[in-house]
């Protein structure tokens, strides 16, 4: 015979895992300081300017 499981505990555990994954994704997406965001924006602008400066006209 199989093990007896509590379906409520199983369901709550599954839901808790899904919420944890969503929280982790939100921490990565929104969990940066203003200084980190501005530094990243400046870095992207610097890279874009470098690529635009090296572009040859067709």
C-alpha positions as CSV (number, residue, x, y, z in Angstrom):
1,X,0.0,0.0,0.0
2,X,1.0,3.6,-0.6
3,X,1.8,6.2,2.1
4,X,-1.1,8.2,3.4
5,X,-0.7,11.9,2.7
6,X,-2.6,14.9,3.8
7,X,-3.8,16.6,0.6
8,X,-4.2,20.0,2.2
9,X,-0.5,19.9,3.3
10,X,0.5,18.7,-0.2
11,X,-1.4,21.5,-1.9
12,X,-0.2,24.2,0.5
13,X,3.4,23.0,0.0
14,X,3.0,23.1,-3.8
15,X,1.5,26.6,-3.7
16,X,4.3,27.8,-1.3
17,X,6.9,26.6,-3.8
18,X,5.2,28.5,-6.6
19,X,5.0,31.7,-4.6
20,X,8.7,31.4,-3.6
21,X,9.7,31.2,-7.3
22,X,7.6,34.2,-8.1
23,X,9.1,36.1,-5.2
24,X,12.6,35.3,-6.4
25,X,11.8,36.5,-9.9
26,X,10.4,39.7,-8.5
27,X,13.5,40.3,-6.4
28,X,15.6,40.0,-9.4
29,X,13.4,42.3,-11.5
30,X,12.6,45.0,-8.9
31,X,15.1,44.5,-6.1
32,X,17.9,46.9,-7.3
33,X,18.8,50.2,-5.8
34,X,18.6,53.4,-7.8
35,X,22.4,53.6,-8.0
36,X,22.5,50.1,-9.6
37,X,19.8,51.0,-12.1
38,X,21.5,54.3,-13.1
39,X,24.8,52.6,-13.4
40,X,23.3,49.9,-15.6
41,X,21.6,52.5,-17.8
42,X,24.8,54.5,-18.2
43,X,26.7,51.3,-19.1
44,X,24.1,50.4,-21.7
45,X,24.2,53.9,-23.2
46,X,28.0,53.7,-23.3
47,X,27.9,50.4,-25.2
48,X,25.3,51.8,-27.6
49,X,27.4,54.9,-28.3
50,X,30.4,52.7,-28.9
51,X,28.5,50.5,-31.4
52,X,27.0,53.5,-33.1
53,X,30.4,55.2,-33.4
54,X,31.9,52.1,-35.1
55,X,29.0,51.7,-37.5
56,X,29.9,52.1,-41.2
57,X,27.3,53.8,-43.4
58,X,25.9,51.7,-46.2
